[in-house]
Amino acid sequence: MKKYSSLLWYGLALALLMGLLHLLEFKWYTLGYAKDAYIGFIAILFTALGIWLAGKLTNPKKETIIVERTIYKNPDIPFVRNETAVSEFGLSKRELEVLDLLAEGWSNQEIATKLFVSLSTIKTHVSGILEKLDVKRRIQAIEKAKAVGLLP
């Protein structure tokens, strides 16, 4: 609302001036101009309502929800990758390596350094993973890969 305070003051000043002009016009002329005063009042009312509504609609309150999960792994049971899911999604060995490192929380630059490839190559692998798993974000890719048995 602070963003629109100068606009509101300007609108209020214009409305007061318009009201004053209509009052002077009413006093100097006949009662035939009363309809204009009503129209001006309604215009001011709808202008103020429009400004208030635009402020409400353009600044919705956003809430951030943080979800924490505790994942327990049994170290006695080794992880076996679901090879049917690998062939179903058509992931290459390098994409699986990148997916494993993504799941560990590595950045693109860190993955590129570890695998001795360029950053653009890693970005290409990540976009390929996202496309093949039919997701839009890295977190979604990790969750889907865990659900189908590609990740522990």
GIWO-V957575 format. One record per backbone hydrogen bond with DSSP energy under -1.0 kcal/mol. NH is the residue of the N-H (numbers start at 1). CO is the residue of the C=O. E is the energy in kcal/mol with one decimal. If there is no record, write none. Layout:
<<NH:CO:E> <NH:CO:E>>
This chain:
<<5:2:-1.1> <8:4:-2.5> <9:5:-2.5> <10:6:-2.3> <11:7:-2.5> <12:8:-2.6> <13:9:-2.6> <14:10:-2.4> <15:11:-2.3> <16:12:-2.5> <17:13:-2.4> <18:14:-2.6> <19:15:-2.6> <20:16:-2.6> <21:17:-2.7> <22:18:-2.4> <23:19:-2.3> <24:20:-2.7> <25:21:-2.6> <26:22:-2.4> <27:23:-2.4> <28:24:-2.5> <29:25:-2.3> <33:30:-1.1> <34:31:-1.6> <37:33:-1.3> <38:34:-2.0> <39:35:-2.2> <40:36:-2.8> <41:37:-2.5> <42:38:-2.4> <43:39:-2.3> <44:40:-2.4> <45:41:-2.4> <46:42:-2.6> <47:43:-2.1> <48:44:-2.5> <49:45:-2.3> <50:46:-2.4> <51:47:-2.4> <52:48:-2.3> <53:49:-2.5> <54:50:-2.4> <55:51:-1.9> <56:52:-1.7> <57:53:-2.5> <58:54:-2.3> <77:74:-1.0> <82:149:-2.4> <83:81:-1.1> <86:82:-1.6> <87:83:-2.3> <88:84:-2.2> <89:85:-2.4> <90:86:-1.3> <91:86:-1.6> <96:92:-2.0> <97:93:-2.1> <98:94:-2.5> <99:95:-2.6> <100:96:-2.4> <101:97:-2.1> <102:98:-2.5> <103:99:-2.2> <104:100:-1.1> <105:102:-1.5> <106:101:-2.2> <111:107:-2.3> <112:108:-2.4> <113:109:-2.2> <114:110:-2.3> <115:111:-2.5> <117:112:-2.1> <122:118:-1.6> <123:119:-2.4> <124:120:-2.0> <125:121:-2.4> <126:122:-2.9> <127:123:-2.4> <128:124:-2.1> <129:125:-2.5> <130:126:-2.6> <131:127:-2.2> <132:128:-2.7> <133:129:-2.5> <135:130:-2.4> <141:137:-1.9> <142:138:-2.3> <143:139:-2.6> <144:140:-2.5> <145:141:-2.5> <146:142:-2.3> <147:143:-1.9> <148:144:-2.0> <150:145:-3.1> <151:145:-1.2>>
